[in-house]
Amino acid sequence: MESQLWNHDKLSAEIEAMCRSKAEEFRLLGYEYVTGQDIWDCISRSYAKEGTPPLHKLVNDIYSLKANSYMNYLTIAAYRGQG
């Protein structure tokens, strides 16, 4: 049981690192205030309906996120009063 928890914690840390990496990429493109949490919020918005995706889809969703898609997410969130 403990090894499963460690694996879950390690996996969560890796996903968090991927989100931070994507946020750093966006900062290099001029989006100064993007955080890893912002990336996760953008990516995970569709998971509420679908449920947690397989790991390969999650990784693909993070690394293939485009700045335009992120900005669309922020715009819609602002209109809904969530941002």
VMD Tcl script that draws the C-alpha trace (Angstrom):
set ca {
  {0.00 0.00 0.00}
  {2.79 2.42 0.90}
  {4.54 1.86 -2.44}
  {1.33 2.79 -4.29}
  {1.15 6.04 -2.33}
  {4.79 6.77 -3.14}
  {4.16 6.10 -6.81}
  {1.11 8.39 -6.74}
  {3.09 11.12 -5.01}
  {5.99 10.71 -7.44}
  {3.59 10.80 -10.40}
  {1.92 13.93 -9.04}
  {5.32 15.57 -8.64}
  {6.23 14.68 -12.24}
  {2.96 16.11 -13.57}
  {3.51 19.26 -11.54}
  {7.03 19.54 -13.01}
  {5.61 19.18 -16.54}
  {3.14 21.99 -15.87}
  {5.91 24.21 -14.50}
  {7.99 23.45 -17.59}
  {5.12 24.45 -19.88}
  {4.59 27.63 -17.85}
  {8.29 28.46 -18.27}
  {7.93 27.96 -22.02}
  {5.02 30.41 -22.07}
  {7.05 32.92 -20.02}
  {9.80 32.70 -22.63}
  {7.15 33.58 -25.23}
  {6.22 36.71 -23.27}
  {3.36 35.47 -21.07}
  {5.02 36.62 -17.86}
  {2.51 35.59 -15.22}
  {1.72 31.99 -16.16}
  {2.24 29.42 -13.41}
  {2.24 25.67 -13.37}
  {-1.09 25.78 -11.56}
  {-2.54 27.91 -14.37}
  {-1.44 25.31 -16.90}
  {-2.99 22.53 -14.83}
  {-6.26 24.46 -14.47}
  {-6.41 24.94 -18.22}
  {-5.60 21.32 -19.04}
  {-7.77 19.73 -16.40}
  {-10.96 21.67 -17.18}
  {-12.15 18.90 -19.51}
  {-11.31 16.12 -17.08}
  {-14.29 16.98 -14.88}
  {-16.61 15.57 -17.56}
  {-14.36 12.83 -18.97}
  {-12.70 11.68 -15.77}
  {-8.97 11.25 -15.35}
  {-7.40 10.36 -18.69}
  {-4.65 7.80 -19.26}
  {-1.19 9.06 -18.41}
  {-0.06 9.33 -22.04}
  {-3.02 11.61 -22.85}
  {-2.34 13.76 -19.81}
  {1.31 14.22 -20.79}
  {0.32 14.97 -24.39}
  {-2.28 17.51 -23.26}
  {0.29 19.37 -21.18}
  {3.12 19.40 -23.70}
  {0.95 20.14 -26.74}
  {-0.91 23.08 -25.15}
  {-0.55 26.13 -27.37}
  {-0.45 29.70 -26.10}
  {-3.52 30.52 -28.19}
  {-5.54 27.74 -26.51}
  {-4.40 28.95 -23.10}
  {-5.42 32.53 -23.91}
  {-8.84 31.30 -25.12}
  {-9.24 29.45 -21.81}
  {-8.39 32.63 -19.87}
  {-10.84 34.70 -21.93}
  {-13.69 32.27 -21.37}
  {-12.86 31.98 -17.66}
  {-12.92 35.80 -17.39}
  {-16.33 35.98 -19.07}
  {-17.62 33.35 -16.66}
  {-16.13 35.23 -13.72}
  {-13.72 32.44 -12.85}
  {-10.48 34.29 -13.54}
}
mol new
graphics top color blue
foreach p $ca { graphics top sphere $p radius 0.5 }
foreach p [lrange $ca 0 end-1] q [lrange $ca 1 end] { graphics top cylinder $p $q radius 0.2 }
display resetview
